[in-house]
Amino acid sequence: MEPVYMHLSKPSGLLPEGVSRFWGAPDLPSGCRYPCYMDDAGDEYPYFFVCQINLGEFAPYDVGSMLPHEGMLYFFAKIDCYAGYGDATECIGGCISGSDAVRVVYSPSCEGLKEAVLADGQLFPCFPGPLRIHFSHEPGELLDEHAVFASPVHRPWETWDPPFEAWMILLQVDSFEGEDFSLNFMDTGVLDFLISPHDLEKSDFSDVRAIVLSS
């Protein structure tokens, strides 16, 4: 399977709602609640938004038709500690996570999307500024390894641990930094979202797992 690299760039102005982008606040469908989890103290806490992929923009690069070619795919994860938020009590480690470490949400349509807001009407203040995503079959000039269907080159083992041996990397996020953020997975490693081939074939993103691999 050929990786599809994500090249990130700072936009010159506001990004239109519904385009592929990293960071910022997600553009969610009407009635879709922002994903949250219960933290160690029993309080509801929002997942850190990673990126949204407009599947219509991604389709020309999806040579194996592995993903739907319409709609939006959203990625959320417990990565606050890797983004420099010291009060975070949970983070993804070097073993394959449970099913609550990340959330991947699929919307079959990009119609009527609105930027997510908190319950009190305020935008999430901790999110770094949005970066535009452009897709390519070639790595970018900076050789950042943000990629859909990445190869497991950072995995020090021949396969994933049981029972995940056949699972695939749905999305890989590399360590990197910008004007208003620094994302460092252990020793400049990567975050991998993992999915079973069976679930991918059904476009079922309800049981995606994650692991951080250090370089």
N, C-alpha and C positions, 0 to 999 in steps of 0.2 A: 504494500500500500504506500502510495507516494505522499509524503508530508505536504501540507499546504501551510506555508509560512505566513505569519501576520506581521506586516511592516507597520510600525506605529509612527504617527507624526502629530505634532501640535497643530491644531486648526488655526486659521487666521481669524476666525469669528465663531459665532455660535453654530454648533452642528445641528442640522435638521433632525427632528425626531424620527427614529426608526432606522438610522444608518448604523453600520457596524462601528463599534467604538469600545475602547478600553477606558476604565475608570469613569468618573462622573457619576451621575445617578441614572439608573436604568429607565428606559421608556417601557412602561408596563401596560398591558391591555386593561381596559375598563373592568373594574371588579376584581382584579388580580392583586392580592395582598402581598406586600413586600415580605420575602421569606425571613423568618426569625427562628431562633432556637432558645431553649431554656439553659441558662448558664449555671455554674456551680452553686450560685446563691439562690437558684430557683426563679430568677428574673428572666423575662423575655428580652432577648438581645438580637439585633439584626445581623445577618450574615454580611460579610464584606463583599461588596459587588466587585467582580473582576472585569467582566466584559459582556457585551451582547453581540451576537453574530446574525446579521441579516442574511438569511439563507438564500434569498434571491441573488444577493451580491456574491455569495460563496459558490453558488451552483456552477459557474463556468470552470471552476477549479476542482470540482468534485468528480473526478474522472470515473470513479467507481460507483457513483450515485449512492454513497453510503448514508447521506443525510437527506431529509426532505428538502425540496428546492423552493419551498415557500415558507414564510413565517419567520420567527425569531427564536434564537436559542440563547438563553441567559445563563451565566455562570456565577455562582456565589460560593464563598468558602470562608472557613474560620482561619483567616490569615492575618488577623490584626497584629499578632505578635511579630510577624515577619515584616510588617509595614511600619514598625516602630512604636506601636501603642503598648506601652509597658504594663498597663493595667489588665491586658488580656490574660485570661486564666486558662484558655483552651487553645491548642494549636495542633496542626497536622504534623506528624513526625515521620520517622524513617521506616515505619511499618504501615501496611495498607490499612486505611482507616475503617471505621464503622460507617454506616450509611448516613449518619447525621453530620458528618464533617463538611460536606459540600451539598449544595443544591444546584441542580440543573433543571431549568424550566423551559418547556417548549410551548410557544404560542403559534398555532397554525396560520395566523394572519398578522400582518403588520398594520392593519387598519385601526384607527382610533387609539393609537398609543399615546400615553402621556408620561411625562417625567415623574418618577416616584417622589412622594413626599411623606414625611412623618405624619403620624396621626394628628399632631397639633398644627399641621400645615407648613412646617418648616422643612426645608431641604436638608438632607443628611449633610452635616457640616464637615465630616471627617474625610469625605471622598476627595482624592486628588482630582485635578482638572482633567476633563476628557481628552483622549487621544484618538484620532481617526485611525481606523484599521483599513489597510489595503492588503489584498491577498496576492500571493505569488507562489510559484513552484520553486523559486530560487531564494536562498537566504538573503537577508538584507546586508547592507554595507557594514553594519556594526556586528554582524553575525549573532545577533540575539536569537535565541532558540524558541521564540513564541511560535507555536505551530499546532494546527489541527492534525490529528492522526500522525503525531510525531513517532519516530522510531525510538525504541527504548535504549538509546546509546548510553545513557547515564546509569542504567541498571547494572549493578555489579554481579548479578546472577544470570544464569541462562534463561530462567523463567521467573514469573512472579510466584510467591509462596502459594501453596494450596489454600483454598480451592480456586484460586484466581489465575491459574497457569495460562489460560487462553485469553485472558482479558487484554484489551487494547487501550492505548492512550487516546482518549477522545480529544483532550486539549492539554498542551504543555505550556506552562508559564515560566519564563526565565527570570532570574534575578536581574534587576535593572533599576535605574534611578532617573529622576527628572527634577524639574525646578521645585516641585512641592511634595516630593515623596522619595523614599528610598525603600525598595523591596529587596530583601536579602534572605533567601532560603538557606539557612545554615551557612555553609561556606560557599556563597555564590552558586547555590544549586538551583534545582528546578522543582516546580510543583506539577505533578501529573494527575489529571482527572482520568480515572479508569472506568471502562464499561465492558460488559460481557458482549461477545459477538451476537448472542441471541437477542439481547435487549436492543442492541444497535439496529439489528435487522428489523425489529418491530417499532423503531423510533420510540422506545420506552426508556425514559431518562430518570426513572424513579429510584434506581438503585446504583447510582454512580458513587464510586469510592475515590480516595485520593492518597497520595504518598509524596513525601519530599525526599528527593535524592540529592545528595551533596556531591559537588564536583571535586 
